[in-house]
């Protein structure tokens, strides 16, 4: 999960800054992906450097941030996108930013869940192997 967290964090930061310079906007909302990307990048780096049970807690914190980014990004972007598709006035830039935030965080959330499942299976297999070794 650590490499995915680092990549998604970098993508969120780069997209936010690129979007700011490409559109020339200086509205506060253009920086929202950075507020999710920077902690994800930092947590990914910490996960790369850590070993032991503390790493699991850092990974879970990253998953929570990804969940919040998914819910907030898609929660704002999907209704805004529907309004734009229906021809209503709206802030296209904010919708694009929200959707990108939501989709990238959703990708990280899926990676995190798959990682947690794989780690649990490996831990259970190791426990079963140790129990079988103890019985011999």
FIMIRO-254105 format. One line per field, with one value per residue: residue number from 1; chain; x, y negated, z negated of N, C-alpha, C in turn. Coordinates in steps of 0.2 Angstrom, whole numbers, plus 2048, in hexadecimal, padded with zeros to 3 digits. Layout:
midren <- [NUM, ...] $
dolum <- [A, ...] $
n_east <- [X, ...] $
n_north <- [Y, ...] $
n_up <- [Z, ...] $
ca_east <- [X, ...] $
ca_north <- [Y, ...] $
ca_up <- [Z, ...] $
c_east <- [X, ...] $
c_north <- [Y, ...] $
c_up <- [Z, ...] $
END
This chain:
midren <- [1, 2, 3, 4, 5, 6, 7, 8, 9, 10, 11, 12, 13, 14, 15, 16, 17, 18, 19, 20, 21, 22, 23, 24, 25, 26, 27, 28, 29, 30, 31, 32, 33, 34, 35, 36, 37, 38, 39, 40, 41, 42, 43, 44, 45, 46, 47, 48, 49, 50, 51, 52, 53, 54, 55, 56, 57, 58, 59, 60, 61, 62, 63, 64, 65, 66, 67, 68, 69, 70, 71, 72, 73, 74, 75, 76, 77, 78, 79, 80, 81, 82, 83, 84, 85, 86, 87, 88, 89, 90, 91, 92, 93, 94, 95, 96, 97, 98, 99, 100, 101, 102, 103, 104, 105, 106, 107, 108, 109, 110, 111, 112, 113, 114, 115, 116, 117, 118, 119, 120, 121, 122, 123, 124, 125, 126, 127, 128, 129, 130, 131, 132, 133, 134, 135, 136] $
dolum <- [A, A, A, A, A, A, A, A, A, A, A, A, A, A, A, A, A, A, A, A, A, A, A, A, A, A, A, A, A, A, A, A, A, A, A, A, A, A, A, A, A, A, A, A, A, A, A, A, A, A, A, A, A, A, A, A, A, A, A, A, A, A, A, A, A, A, A, A, A, A, A, A, A, A, A, A, A, A, A, A, A, A, A, A, A, A, A, A, A, A, A, A, A, A, A, A, A, A, A, A, A, A, A, A, A, A, A, A, A, A, A, A, A, A, A, A, A, A, A, A, A, A, A, A, A, A, A, A, A, A, A, A, A, A, A, A] $
n_east <- [804, 80A, 812, 807, 801, 80A, 80B, 7FE, 7FD, 807, 801, 7F5, 7FA, 801, 7F7, 7EF, 7F7, 7FB, 7EE, 7EB, 7F5, 7F2, 7E5, 7E5, 7DE, 7DC, 7D4, 7CF, 7CB, 7D3, 7DD, 7D9, 7DB, 7E9, 7E9, 7E5, 7EE, 7FB, 7FC, 7FA, 805, 80F, 80C, 80D, 81B, 81F, 81A, 822, 82E, 82C, 82B, 823, 816, 811, 810, 805, 7FB, 7FE, 7FB, 7ED, 7E9, 7EC, 7E3, 7D7, 7D8, 7D7, 7CB, 7C3, 7C7, 7C1, 7B3, 7B1, 7B5, 7AE, 7A2, 7A0, 7A3, 79C, 78E, 78F, 795, 78A, 781, 787, 787, 77A, 778, 777, 77D, 78D, 79C, 7A9, 7B6, 7B8, 7B0, 7B7, 7C3, 7BE, 7BA, 7C5, 7CD, 7C4, 7C4, 7D2, 7D4, 7CB, 7D1, 7DD, 7D7, 7D1, 7DD, 7E3, 7D9, 7DA, 7E7, 7E7, 7DE, 7E7, 7F2, 7EB, 7E8, 7F4, 7F9, 7F0, 7F3, 800, 7FF, 7F7, 801, 80B, 804, 802, 80F, 812, 80B, 811] $
n_north <- [806, 7FA, 7F5, 7F2, 7E8, 7DE, 7DB, 7D7, 7CC, 7C4, 7C2, 7BB, 7AF, 7AA, 7A9, 7A0, 794, 793, 791, 785, 77C, 77E, 779, 76D, 769, 764, 768, 76F, 77C, 783, 788, 792, 7A0, 7A1, 7A1, 7AE, 7B5, 7B2, 7B7, 7C5, 7C8, 7C6, 7CF, 7DB, 7DB, 7DC, 7E9, 7F0, 7EF, 7F5, 804, 812, 812, 805, 800, 805, 7FD, 7F1, 7F3, 7F5, 7E9, 7E2, 7E8, 7E3, 7D6, 7D7, 7DC, 7D1, 7C7, 7CE, 7CE, 7C0, 7BA, 7C1, 7BF, 7B2, 7B0, 7B9, 7B5, 7A7, 7AA, 7B0, 7A6, 79D, 7A5, 7A5, 798, 78E, 77F, 77F, 781, 786, 789, 78C, 797, 7A0, 7A1, 7A6, 7B3, 7B9, 7BA, 7C2, 7CE, 7D2, 7D4, 7DE, 7E8, 7EA, 7EE, 7FA, 802, 801, 809, 815, 818, 819, 824, 82E, 82E, 832, 83F, 845, 844, 84C, 859, 85A, 85C, 868, 870, 870, 875, 882, 886, 886, 891, 89C] $
n_up <- [800, 7FD, 809, 812, 80A, 80A, 818, 81B, 812, 818, 825, 822, 81C, 827, 831, 82B, 82A, 837, 83D, 837, 83D, 84B, 84C, 847, 83C, 82B, 821, 811, 811, 81B, 814, 80D, 810, 80D, 7FF, 7FC, 803, 7FE, 7F1, 7F4, 7FC, 7F2, 7E9, 7F0, 7F3, 7E5, 7E3, 7EB, 7E5, 7D8, 7CE, 7C7, 7BA, 7B9, 7C6, 7CC, 7C6, 7CB, 7D8, 7D7, 7D4, 7DF, 7E8, 7E2, 7E5, 7F3, 7F5, 7F0, 7FA, 805, 802, 800, 80C, 817, 812, 813, 821, 829, 828, 82D, 83A, 840, 840, 849, 854, 857, 85C, 853, 84B, 844, 83A, 843, 842, 834, 833, 83B, 834, 828, 82C, 831, 825, 81E, 825, 826, 818, 816, 81D, 816, 80A, 80D, 810, 803, 7FC, 802, 7FF, 7F1, 7F0, 7F6, 7ED, 7E1, 7E5, 7E7, 7DA, 7D3, 7DA, 7D6, 7C8, 7C8, 7CD, 7C3, 7B9, 7BD, 7BE, 7B0, 7AC, 7B0] $
ca_east <- [800, 80F, 813, 801, 7FF, 80F, 809, 7F8, 7FE, 80A, 7FC, 7F0, 7FD, 803, 7F1, 7EC, 7FB, 7FA, 7E8, 7EB, 7F9, 7EF, 7DF, 7E7, 7DA, 7DF, 7CF, 7D2, 7C9, 7D8, 7E2, 7D7, 7DF, 7EF, 7E7, 7E5, 7F4, 801, 7FC, 7FA, 80C, 813, 80A, 811, 822, 820, 819, 828, 834, 82B, 82A, 820, 80E, 80F, 80F, 7FD, 7F7, 7FF, 7F7, 7E6, 7E8, 7EC, 7DC, 7D2, 7D8, 7D5, 7C3, 7C0, 7C8, 7BC, 7AD, 7B0, 7B6, 7A9, 79C, 79F, 7A4, 797, 788, 791, 795, 783, 77E, 78A, 785, 773, 778, 777, 783, 791, 7A4, 7AC, 7BD, 7B7, 7AD, 7BD, 7C8, 7BB, 7B9, 7CC, 7CE, 7C0, 7C6, 7D8, 7D4, 7C8, 7D6, 7E1, 7D3, 7D1, 7E4, 7E3, 7D5, 7DD, 7ED, 7E5, 7DC, 7EC, 7F5, 7E8, 7E8, 7FB, 7FA, 7ED, 7F7, 806, 7FC, 7F6, 807, 80E, 800, 803, 816, 812, 808, 816] $
ca_north <- [800, 7F4, 7F2, 7EF, 7E2, 7D9, 7D9, 7D4, 7C6, 7C0, 7C0, 7B6, 7A9, 7A8, 7A7, 79A, 78F, 792, 78E, 77E, 778, 77E, 775, 766, 768, 764, 76A, 773, 783, 786, 78B, 798, 7A7, 7A1, 7A3, 7B5, 7B8, 7B1, 7BC, 7CC, 7C8, 7C6, 7D6, 7E0, 7DB, 7DF, 7F0, 7F3, 7F0, 7F9, 80B, 813, 811, 7FE, 7FF, 806, 7F7, 7EB, 7F5, 7F4, 7E1, 7E0, 7EA, 7DF, 7D0, 7D8, 7DC, 7CA, 7C4, 7D1, 7CB, 7B9, 7B9, 7C4, 7BC, 7AB, 7B0, 7BC, 7B0, 7A2, 7AC, 7B1, 79F, 79A, 7A9, 7A3, 792, 788, 77B, 781, 780, 78C, 78A, 78F, 79E, 7A4, 7A2, 7AB, 7BA, 7BC, 7BB, 7C8, 7D4, 7D4, 7D6, 7E4, 7ED, 7EC, 7F2, 801, 805, 802, 80F, 81C, 819, 81B, 82B, 832, 82E, 836, 846, 847, 845, 852, 85E, 85B, 85F, 86F, 874, 870, 87A, 889, 888, 887, 897, 8A1] $
ca_up <- [800, 7FD, 80F, 814, 806, 80C, 81F, 81B, 80F, 81D, 82A, 81F, 81B, 82D, 834, 828, 82C, 83F, 83F, 835, 842, 851, 84D, 844, 836, 824, 81C, 80C, 813, 81F, 810, 809, 811, 809, 7F8, 7FC, 806, 7FA, 7EB, 7F7, 7FE, 7EC, 7E6, 7F5, 7F1, 7DF, 7E3, 7EF, 7E0, 7D2, 7CD, 7C0, 7BA, 7BA, 7CD, 7CD, 7C4, 7D0, 7DE, 7D6, 7D4, 7E7, 7EB, 7E0, 7E9, 7FA, 7F4, 7F0, 800, 80A, 801, 802, 814, 81B, 80F, 816, 828, 82D, 829, 831, 841, 842, 841, 84F, 85A, 858, 85F, 84E, 84A, 83F, 83A, 847, 83F, 82E, 835, 83E, 82E, 823, 82F, 831, 81E, 81C, 829, 824, 811, 816, 81F, 810, 805, 810, 80F, 7FC, 7FA, 805, 7FB, 7EB, 7F1, 7F7, 7E7, 7DD, 7E7, 7E6, 7D3, 7D1, 7DC, 7D2, 7C2, 7C9, 7CE, 7BD, 7B5, 7C0, 7BC, 7A9, 7AA, 7B2] $
c_east <- [804, 810, 80D, 800, 804, 80D, 803, 7F9, 802, 805, 7F7, 7F4, 7FF, 7FD, 7EF, 7F0, 7FB, 7F4, 7E8, 7EF, 7F5, 7E9, 7E0, 7E2, 7DE, 7DA, 7D2, 7D0, 7CE, 7DD, 7E0, 7DA, 7E6, 7EE, 7E6, 7EB, 7FA, 801, 7FD, 802, 810, 812, 80D, 818, 824, 81F, 81F, 82E, 833, 82A, 827, 819, 80C, 80D, 808, 7F9, 7F8, 7FB, 7EF, 7E4, 7E7, 7E5, 7D6, 7D2, 7D6, 7CD, 7C0, 7C1, 7C3, 7B5, 7AC, 7B1, 7B0, 7A2, 79A, 79F, 79F, 790, 789, 792, 78E, 780, 781, 788, 77D, 772, 777, 77D, 787, 799, 7A7, 7B2, 7BC, 7B4, 7B3, 7C2, 7C5, 7BB, 7C0, 7CE, 7CA, 7C2, 7CD, 7D8, 7D0, 7CD, 7DB, 7DD, 7D2, 7D7, 7E5, 7DF, 7D8, 7E4, 7EC, 7E2, 7E2, 7F1, 7F2, 7E8, 7EF, 7FC, 7F6, 7F0, 7FD, 804, 7FB, 7FC, 80B, 80A, 801, 80A, 816, 80F, 80C, 81B] $
c_north <- [7FA, 7F1, 7EF, 7E9, 7DD, 7D7, 7D5, 7CD, 7C1, 7BD, 7BB, 7B0, 7A6, 7A6, 7A1, 794, 78E, 78F, 787, 77A, 778, 77A, 76E, 765, 768, 765, 76F, 77B, 787, 78A, 791, 79E, 7A7, 7A3, 7AA, 7B8, 7B8, 7B6, 7C4, 7CD, 7CA, 7CD, 7DC, 7E0, 7DE, 7E7, 7F4, 7F4, 7F4, 800, 80C, 811, 80A, 7FC, 800, 800, 7F1, 7ED, 7F4, 7ED, 7DF, 7E2, 7E6, 7D8, 7D1, 7D9, 7D5, 7C6, 7C7, 7CE, 7C4, 7B7, 7BB, 7C1, 7B5, 7AB, 7B3, 7B8, 7AA, 7A4, 7AD, 7AB, 79C, 79E, 7A7, 79C, 78C, 785, 77F, 780, 786, 78E, 78E, 796, 7A3, 7A6, 7A7, 7B2, 7BD, 7BE, 7C2, 7CE, 7D6, 7D7, 7DD, 7EA, 7EF, 7F0, 7F9, 805, 806, 808, 815, 81D, 81C, 823, 830, 833, 833, 83E, 849, 848, 84B, 859, 860, 85E, 866, 873, 875, 875, 881, 88B, 889, 88E, 89D, 8A2] $
c_up <- [800, 804, 812, 811, 809, 813, 81F, 818, 814, 822, 828, 81E, 822, 831, 832, 82A, 834, 841, 83D, 83B, 849, 852, 84A, 83E, 82F, 81F, 817, 80E, 817, 81B, 80C, 80A, 80E, 802, 7F7, 7FE, 802, 7F4, 7EE, 7F9, 7F8, 7E9, 7EA, 7F3, 7EA, 7DF, 7E7, 7EA, 7DA, 7D3, 7C7, 7C0, 7BB, 7C2, 7CF, 7CB, 7C9, 7D6, 7DD, 7D6, 7DB, 7EA, 7E9, 7E4, 7F0, 7FA, 7F4, 7F6, 805, 808, 802, 809, 818, 818, 812, 81E, 82C, 82E, 82E, 838, 844, 844, 848, 855, 85C, 85B, 85A, 84D, 844, 83F, 83D, 844, 838, 82E, 837, 838, 829, 826, 82F, 82A, 81C, 81F, 827, 81D, 811, 819, 81A, 80B, 807, 80F, 808, 7FA, 7FC, 801, 7F4, 7EB, 7F2, 7F1, 7E2, 7DE, 7E6, 7DE, 7D0, 7D4, 7D8, 7CB, 7C2, 7CA, 7C8, 7B8, 7B7, 7BE, 7B4, 7A8, 7AC, 7AD] $
END
